[in-house]
Amino acid sequence: MRAKLLFAVSAAAFLAACANMDIPGVRGMTDTGSAFDAALHQAYSDLAQAEYDEADWADARYFTNRAKTAAMGQDTGPQPLADRNLPQEGLAEISVARADLMAAFDAGGRDKAPEAAARAQAAFDCWMQELEENIQQEDIDNCRASFYQALALVQAELDQKPMAAAAPMMMPEPMKIYFAFDSAVLGDKAMPVIDGIVEAYEKYDPKMISLTAYADRAGDSMYNDILAKSRVDAVVKALRDHGVSPSRLAISISGEANVPVPTADGVAEKGNRVVTVKFEDGM
C-alpha cells in the first residue's frame, strides 16, 4: 500500500511538473525584444529541454520561464549568485566570472555580439545550476567551458580597435570532450563542444589545436591506448568535417597514463574518459 501511495505521489508530481511546462510552445513564441533576447530565448529553451530530459523538473521549469521572459523582451540578466546554494570551493571563480560577464554587458556586449552574449549568459546560468548540484563534473566542465568561450567572443567584439591588431588575441579556455564507458562515440553532449571548438578556430585562428586523448584505468592498458586513439580519431573527424584544417591539429595519445583525475588501477572514472582540447597561438 505504501509503495502504491509513493508511486501515486510521484506520478502526481510528474504530471504537475509537465502541466507547468510547455517547452516546445515556449520555444515557438514570437520574439518581441532585441536580437540578444531572441538568441537568449532559444538558449534557455535548450537548457530547459536538457533538464527536462534528465527529469530535473525544477530547473526545467526555471529555464522554461527564463525562455518565456526572454521571448517577451523582459530578461533580467544572469541569475544572481545568491539564488543558488553554491559550494564554497567554486564560489570565488564563478563570482569573478559573473562580474566579467556583467562588465561585458555594460560595455555594450549585448548589442555588439548578441548571439555570443546570449550563449554566455545561458552558459553561466547552466554552470551555476550544475555547480549547485555538484554531482556531474562533466556537465559542470561543459557549461563552464561554453561560458568562457562565448564570453571571449563578446570581449573580442568589444576590443576591436585600430591598435588591437598589433596585440596577440588571447586564446580561448581549454575544452573537454567526454565519452561514455568503453565508447568512442561522440554523444549529444559532445557536439556543442565540437561546435565551440570550430567557432574558436574560425574566430581566433590558432596556430595549433592540441588534442590529448585519455581512457579510465579500468581494463587493459594496451586496450585503453587503442580506445583513447579511437576517441581522438572521432574528434578529429568531426572537426575536419566542420572545416578545421588537419594541419592545425596536434594529437597525443595518453591512454590511462597521466590521467586528469588520478585513480588506482582498475577504477572506471568518468572524468578520465575524455579528449582535452587546448588552443595555442604559436607565440
C-alpha positions, 0 to 999 in steps of 0.5 A: 500500500505504501509503495502504491501511495509513493508511486501515486505521489510521484506520478502526481508530481510528474504530471504537475511538473509537465502541466507547468511546462510547455517547452516546445510552445515556449520555444515557438513564441514570437520574439518581441525584444532585441536580437540578444533576447531572441538568441537568449530565448532559444538558449534557455529553451535548450537548457530547459529541454536538457533538464527536462530530459534528465527529469530535473523538473525544477530547473526545467521549469526555471529555464522554461520561464527564463525562455518565456521572459526572454521571448517577451523582451523582459530578461533580467540578466544572469541569475544572481549568485545568491539564488543558488546554494553554491559550494564554497570551493567554486564560489570565488571563480564563478563570482569573478566570472559573473562580474566579467560577464556583467562588465561585458554587458555594460560595455555594450556586449549585448548589442555588439555580439548578441548571439555570443552574449546570449550563449554566455549568459545561458552558459553561466546560468547552466554552470551555476545550476550544475555547480549547485548540484555538484554531482556531474563534473562533466556537465559542470566542465561543459557549461563552464567551458561554453561560458568562457568561450562565448564570453571571449567572443563578446570581449573580442567584439568589444576590443576591436580597435585600430591598435588591437591588431598589433596585440596577440588575441588571447586564446580561448579556455581549454575544452573537454570532450567526454565519452561514455564507458568503453565508447568512442562515440561522440554523444549529444553532449559532445557536439556543442563542444565540437561546435565551440571548438570550430567557432574558436578556430574560425574566430581566433585562428590558432596556430595549433589545436592540441588534442590529448586523448585519455581512457579510465584505468579500468581494463587493459592498458594496451586496450585503453591506448587503442580506445583513447586513439579511437576517441581522438580519431572521432574528434578529429573527424568531426572537426575536419568535417566542420572545416578545421584544417588537419594541419592545425591539429596536434594529437597525443595519445595518453591512454590511462597514463597521466590521467586528469583525475588520478585513480588506482588501477582498475577504477572506471572514472568518468572524468578520465574518459575524455579528449582535452582540447587546448588552443595555442597561438604559436607565440 
